């Protein structure tokens, strides 16, 4: 969601200015927040904060041509900076309200274009040189106890410290992200703390309802009983695909449903989830866009052939602890590839797998190492569309003579500096960026500084 440039050999980094000062103050404040503040339970209100600075760079790569949505083939770098405040209050028994205000600045690589599995999970599709404010979340959550043992909920961002029974019903209404509730994973879901790549922190083909920053108005229901959970959700789509404005009144919407089963293998916890989703909105079919372009002597554009239709998909999500310090995960998904991607990215089918290891064995229990692989593809109809010069959500090289699946390998080491502050070195290798074997491969090197309280 943000940018600075390093062109050729000369670094031209736009200073984040006021926002960077906010981040520095936040990092300093982390060291003076009393430890007891993170141990309280039955909170009536809470204030948390976080700040994340991500710097990424890629050297020049092979590129015989480029298009409107291509990754710049030169030696380039970009930064994103954000600072978030989480304010929560208890309304009544089981009820709480949260507001998340965020200041953002910067750009993703090439203004968040050119790679379907984009390498910066903190980079939105709206980059700006100057800091700007957004109210990303404003929601109410109500929990109902349904029986079973009492469990403690630790204080955290968007969660008041409290207790509730093991079996419960949770309803969330307001503005939040669908992936706050659906497709979560303990090892790969948080770009501020674990992997950075879009298609690793979420299933690449899960085209979840959202504005250009990843949030929507909607409602979600979660029923937890024993080792099972069932979730359902209804969210507004953006007014136009990949847009900054959301539809109001669910004129265009997405329905989500997820089933989760928890289990233990060799005394280590695991989860398996199956997610189904269906979007109802104005989408353009790829073959119609190509036909329209040929008939009128134009490049294909899905905007010219949009009409009301459904776009369904399914995703699987597995996580399993191997030891106290080592865990593995697997994701796979498939969505309707006959129509344009709506909200997330240009991936119609994807598979990802990886591992996460704590540094306990080398006396660095606060450190984490992660390694993962993702492979994403698009439908034949989408291939024809991009080959004819069409543009998607993130990709579009002006041609696609040699289609290939886009592959990503990501490795990171997160170093705990002091309590609440981590520095992460990250490396990503991208083969066939934008599903195009004529360009790349691309190496993306990154540093992430994150602090939270």
C-alpha atoms as one frame of an Amber mdcrd trajectory, in Angstrom:
protein
   0.000   0.000   0.000   2.902   2.625  -0.223   6.454   3.738  -1.989   9.981
   5.172  -2.321  12.367   4.648  -5.187  15.891   3.407  -5.606  16.743   3.860
  -9.251  19.927   2.455 -10.767  22.721   3.009  -8.276  21.270   6.123  -6.689
  18.979   5.874  -3.691  16.070   8.325  -3.860  14.151   7.552  -0.706  11.278
   9.849   0.142  11.483  10.487   3.901   8.282   9.506   5.686   8.614  12.644
   7.811   5.809  13.106  10.322   4.725   9.496  10.185   8.227   8.251  10.884
   8.334  10.498  13.962   5.064   8.935  15.111   6.585   5.484  14.648   9.739
   6.406  16.588   7.623   7.702  19.478   5.603   4.501  19.418   8.725   2.320
  19.496  10.037   4.336  22.445   6.706   4.103  24.256   6.748   0.325  24.081
   9.613   0.213  26.529   7.717   2.232  29.173   4.349   0.454  29.090   4.163
  -1.554  32.323   4.195  -5.314  31.890   1.050  -5.616  33.984  -0.883  -3.923
  31.186  -0.545  -7.085  29.100  -1.556  -9.398  31.965  -4.847  -7.849  33.041
  -8.099  -9.731  32.596 -11.715  -8.558  32.686 -10.754  -5.258  31.102 -13.356
  -2.521  30.803 -11.322  -0.648  28.210  -7.975  -0.933  26.450  -5.583   1.030
  24.272  -2.995  -0.737  22.123  -0.669   0.511  19.423   1.591  -0.794  16.710
   3.894   0.574  14.061   5.521  -1.216  11.133   8.176   0.010   8.730   8.922
  -2.213   5.717  11.727  -1.525   3.253  11.959  -3.705   0.116  14.336  -3.733
  -2.831  14.770  -5.802  -5.990  17.759  -5.721  -8.366  17.244  -5.375 -12.115
  15.832  -8.441 -13.834  15.270  -9.778 -17.355  12.431  -7.952 -19.113  12.199
  -7.933 -22.937   9.034  -5.821 -22.647   6.699  -4.318 -20.060   3.106  -3.100
 -19.828   0.933  -0.771 -17.766   0.746  -3.106 -14.763   4.271  -4.539 -14.993
   6.837  -4.612 -12.231   9.553  -2.078 -13.059  12.523  -4.146 -14.348  15.129
  -1.698 -13.029  16.886  -1.767  -9.684  14.173  -0.395  -7.393  13.214  -0.043
  -3.745  10.122   1.074  -1.845   8.983   1.582   1.714   5.710   1.421   3.585
   5.130   2.901   7.036   2.060   2.674   9.221   1.048   3.419  12.800  -2.192
   2.082  14.283  -4.085   2.801  17.496  -6.582   0.200  18.789  -9.171   1.589
  21.219 -11.648  -0.794  22.822 -14.349  -0.535  25.476 -16.696  -2.967  27.186
 -20.325  -2.048  26.500 -22.059  -4.644  28.659 -21.667  -8.291  29.632 -20.076
  -9.998  26.624 -20.213  -6.872  24.467 -17.284  -4.754  23.330 -16.618  -2.067
  20.726 -13.382  -1.339  18.867 -12.074   1.474  16.691  -8.786   1.226  14.763
  -7.323   4.429  13.387  -4.285   4.125  11.139  -1.813   6.537   9.558  -0.169
   5.227   6.367   2.548   6.480   4.069   4.548   5.036   1.176   4.075   2.647
  -1.734   4.448  -1.020  -2.557   7.011  -1.968  -5.195   5.996  -0.437  -8.553
   2.953   1.059  -6.820   1.727  -2.423  -5.825   1.712  -3.797  -9.373   3.453
  -6.494 -11.386   3.345  -9.571  -9.124   0.109 -11.443  -8.421   1.462 -12.839
  -5.138   2.564  -9.379  -4.054   5.580  -9.332  -1.688   4.407  -6.710   0.862
   1.384  -7.608   2.958   1.393  -4.129   4.504   1.274  -2.494   1.072  -2.233
  -1.458   0.031  -3.338  -0.530  -3.475  -3.394   3.160  -2.468   0.074   4.628
  -2.121   0.769   8.218  -1.067   3.942  10.211  -0.474   2.442  12.052   2.480
   0.960  10.418   5.600  -2.826   9.998   5.549  -5.371   8.743   8.067  -7.955
   5.957   7.693 -10.463   4.459  10.137  -9.986   0.861   9.057 -12.064  -0.858
  11.726 -15.119   0.241  13.704 -17.096  -2.714  15.001 -19.090  -4.211  17.854
 -18.565  -7.796  19.038 -20.992  -9.750  21.221 -20.087 -13.071  22.852 -22.585
 -15.517  24.362 -21.481 -18.287  26.737 -22.899 -21.696  25.798 -21.226 -23.942
  28.393 -18.031 -25.843  29.018 -14.906 -24.891  30.941 -14.031 -21.266  31.601
 -11.235 -19.961  29.351  -9.155 -16.826  29.734  -8.914 -14.402  26.804  -5.587
 -12.593  26.957  -5.640  -8.824  26.395  -4.633  -7.990  22.823  -5.327  -5.571
  20.022  -9.066  -5.868  19.248  -9.638  -8.238  22.165 -10.421  -7.197  25.743
  -9.019  -9.382  28.483 -11.879 -11.477  29.870 -13.101 -15.012  30.385 -15.726
 -17.024  28.527 -16.856 -20.612  28.280 -15.244 -23.018  25.823 -18.498 -23.299
  23.889 -19.683 -19.907  22.730 -21.321 -17.824  20.046 -19.615 -14.650  18.758
 -21.247 -12.020  16.535 -19.242  -9.188  14.956 -20.922  -6.276  13.144 -19.380
  -3.163  11.599 -16.299  -2.332   9.563 -13.487  -4.871   9.716 -11.669  -7.315
   7.429 -13.142 -10.629   6.324  -9.740 -12.234   6.989  -9.959 -11.124  10.619
 -12.397 -14.027  10.938 -11.933 -16.299   7.897  -8.856 -18.124   6.536  -6.781
 -17.370   9.650  -3.629 -19.380  10.359  -1.313 -19.378  13.378   1.877 -19.483
  11.299   1.078 -17.383   8.230  -1.465 -14.589   8.561   0.159 -11.470  10.003
   2.462  -9.383   7.748   3.594  -7.387  10.765   5.005 -10.483  12.485   5.347
 -13.469  10.147   5.355 -13.817   6.345   4.991 -10.786   4.081   3.709 -12.252
   0.812  -0.001 -11.742   0.039  -0.500 -15.339  -1.102   1.113 -16.760   2.041
  -0.682 -14.701   4.685  -4.013 -15.419   2.928  -5.062 -17.995   0.349  -4.104
 -16.420  -2.977  -7.374 -17.322  -4.670  -9.581 -16.143  -1.766 -10.999 -13.012
  -3.438 -12.415 -11.673  -0.167 -14.733  -8.662  -0.110 -12.806  -5.480   0.631
 -11.984  -1.946  -0.337  -8.506  -1.174  -1.704  -7.105  -1.318   1.869  -8.600
  -4.735   2.650 -11.645  -3.800   4.800 -15.419  -3.936   4.397 -18.732  -3.335
   6.167 -20.403  -6.550   7.183 -21.258  -9.099   9.830 -19.792 -12.420  10.926
 -21.099 -15.162  13.193 -18.905 -17.788  14.880 -20.257 -20.816  16.739 -17.645
 -22.744  18.749 -18.533 -26.115  20.280 -16.029 -28.696  21.458 -13.443 -29.232
  18.733 -15.603 -27.646  16.025 -16.275 -24.123  14.805 -18.722 -22.904  12.174
 -18.492 -19.380  10.752 -20.647 -17.373   8.409 -20.265 -13.869   7.041 -21.867
 -11.239   4.804 -19.759  -8.354   3.455 -20.134  -5.477   1.016 -18.067  -5.583
  -2.177 -16.389  -2.475  -3.543 -18.512  -0.407  -5.953 -16.245  -1.310  -8.848
 -13.705  -4.155  -8.770 -10.538  -3.163  -6.950 -12.143   0.137  -5.923 -11.640
   2.460  -2.967 -15.378   2.909  -2.276 -17.597   0.172  -0.866 -21.124  -0.642
  -1.992 -23.714   0.355   0.613 -26.732  -1.714   1.565 -25.297  -4.987   0.190
 -26.263  -4.199  -3.402 -23.081  -6.118  -4.218 -22.002  -8.602  -1.581 -20.044
 -11.684  -0.620 -21.186 -14.654   1.457 -18.545 -16.629   3.380 -18.892 -19.930
   5.238 -16.141 -21.834   7.034 -15.968 -25.108   8.955 -13.072 -25.745  11.357
 -11.999 -28.932  13.146  -9.389 -28.823  15.905  -7.324 -31.874  16.883  -4.060
 -33.056  18.397  -1.335 -35.176  16.822   1.502 -36.333  19.076   0.272 -33.945
  21.772   0.551 -30.947  19.437  -2.447 -28.900  18.361  -3.678 -28.630  14.807
  -6.580 -27.153  12.829  -8.213 -27.987   9.513 -10.564 -25.541   7.793 -12.668
 -25.556   4.655 -13.947 -22.231   3.365 -16.575 -21.540   0.721 -17.367 -18.079
  -0.634 -19.543 -16.538  -3.322 -19.542 -12.942  -4.537 -22.563 -11.376  -6.231
 -21.656  -8.237  -8.151 -20.959  -6.627 -11.504 -18.112  -8.653 -12.991 -16.747
  -8.834 -16.510 -16.212 -12.223 -18.165 -12.767 -12.530 -19.754 -14.039 -14.060
 -22.997 -16.648 -11.301 -23.386 -13.964  -8.631 -22.872 -11.730 -10.217 -25.520
 -14.628 -10.497 -27.974 -15.688  -6.888 -27.347 -12.138  -5.669 -27.898 -11.783
  -7.568 -31.183 -15.148  -6.307 -32.443 -14.265  -2.668 -31.722 -10.544  -2.684
 -32.404  -9.707  -2.063 -28.751  -7.669  -3.703 -26.051  -9.862  -5.983 -23.940
 -11.277  -4.321 -20.843 -13.553  -6.141 -18.399 -15.142  -2.791 -17.429 -16.865
  -2.698 -20.822 -18.717  -5.998 -20.304 -19.591  -6.042 -16.594 -22.954  -7.457
 -15.581 -24.494  -8.966 -12.474 -23.215 -12.478 -11.787 -21.884 -14.813  -9.102
 -18.202 -15.629  -8.602 -17.747 -18.596  -6.225 -14.662 -20.215  -4.744 -13.365
 -22.649  -2.149 -10.230 -22.830   0.023  -8.632 -25.285   2.422  -6.373 -24.328
   5.324  -4.346 -26.681   7.556  -1.954 -25.982  10.424  -0.178 -28.440  12.690
   2.312 -28.158  15.512   5.205 -30.614  15.230   6.967 -29.624  18.463   6.522
 -26.783  20.937   8.658 -24.606  18.663   7.981 -25.940  15.151   4.747 -25.712
  13.180   3.744 -26.291   9.561   0.888 -25.039   7.394  -0.773 -25.794   4.061
  -3.248 -23.723   2.060  -4.971 -24.405  -1.261  -7.764 -22.636  -3.120  -9.755
 -22.441  -6.336 -12.092 -19.747  -7.607 -14.174 -19.113 -10.752 -11.594 -18.061
 -13.334 -14.033 -17.191 -16.095 -14.593 -13.698 -14.648 -12.291 -10.920 -13.508
 -10.720 -10.914 -10.080 -12.744  -8.516  -7.963 -10.981  -7.414  -4.790  -7.751
  -9.255  -3.968  -5.387 -10.286  -6.762  -5.084 -12.099 -10.103  -4.876 -15.697
  -8.859  -7.564 -18.254  -9.728  -5.944 -21.301  -8.134  -3.203 -21.499  -5.542
  -1.333 -23.801  -3.193   1.033 -22.781  -0.392   3.008 -24.633   2.276   5.537
 -23.631   4.881   6.958 -23.875   8.367   7.619 -21.624  11.335  10.345 -22.297
  13.923  10.979 -20.535  17.232  14.605 -19.930  18.236  14.480 -21.772  21.556
  17.050 -24.378  20.481  19.677 -21.673  19.936  18.711 -19.727  23.084  16.670
 -17.125  21.165  13.123 -18.035  22.179  11.758 -14.671  21.012  13.129 -15.130
  17.480  11.269 -16.835  14.638  12.388 -18.379  11.343   9.892 -18.913   8.526
  10.161 -20.672   5.172   7.310 -21.121   2.665   6.465 -21.775  -0.970   3.437
 -20.648  -3.006   2.322 -21.415  -6.544  -0.533 -19.531  -8.216  -2.179 -19.831
 -11.601  -4.936 -18.310 -13.724  -7.625 -19.823 -15.951  -7.332 -20.319 -19.710
  -9.867 -17.514 -20.194  -7.695 -15.196 -18.099  -4.608 -16.227 -20.057  -6.289
 -15.221 -23.334  -7.363 -11.922 -21.808  -3.869 -10.977 -20.627  -2.332 -12.231
 -23.883  -4.557  -9.778 -25.767  -3.295  -6.875 -23.619  -5.884  -6.803 -20.841
  -5.164  -5.471 -17.354  -6.082  -7.097 -14.061  -6.102  -6.084 -10.417  -2.305
  -6.206 -10.063  -0.886  -7.619 -13.313  -0.897  -6.949 -17.043   2.339  -6.908
 -19.076   0.624  -5.916 -22.326   1.068  -9.447 -23.683   1.328 -13.008 -22.396
   2.875 -15.171 -25.088   4.326 -17.695 -22.654   2.094 -18.339 -19.667   3.513
 -20.062 -16.594   2.424 -20.437 -13.020   3.828 -17.782 -10.733   6.019 -19.305
  -7.994   7.180 -17.650  -4.778   9.626 -18.772  -2.108   9.861 -16.654   1.043
  12.270 -16.970   3.967  12.519 -14.668   6.976  14.289 -14.319  10.297  12.542
 -12.233  12.956  14.924 -10.982  15.640  13.484  -9.897  18.992  15.297  -6.671
  19.922  13.485  -5.721  23.121  10.066  -6.608  24.474   7.507  -5.712  21.803
  10.032  -4.713  19.119  11.261  -7.024  16.344  13.544  -6.600  13.337  12.991
  -8.990  10.432  15.195  -9.797   7.452  13.111 -11.153   4.568  13.934 -12.670
   1.174  11.482 -13.595  -1.580  12.218 -15.274  -4.910   9.528 -14.817  -7.575
   9.588 -16.937 -10.728   7.358 -15.965 -13.662   6.071 -12.681 -12.192   2.521
 -11.928 -13.375   2.314 -15.516 -14.715   4.758 -14.522 -17.466   7.816 -16.703
 -18.152   9.288 -14.013 -20.448  10.085 -11.787 -17.446  12.077 -12.371 -14.292
  12.899 -14.108 -12.076  12.867 -11.445  -9.374  14.601 -11.404  -5.995  13.003
  -9.168  -3.348  15.051  -8.296  -0.280  13.325  -6.729   2.689  13.695  -5.383
   6.210  10.791  -4.946   8.621  10.843  -3.069  11.930   7.744  -3.681  14.043
   6.759  -2.526  17.492   3.552  -3.070  19.467   2.102  -2.643  22.925
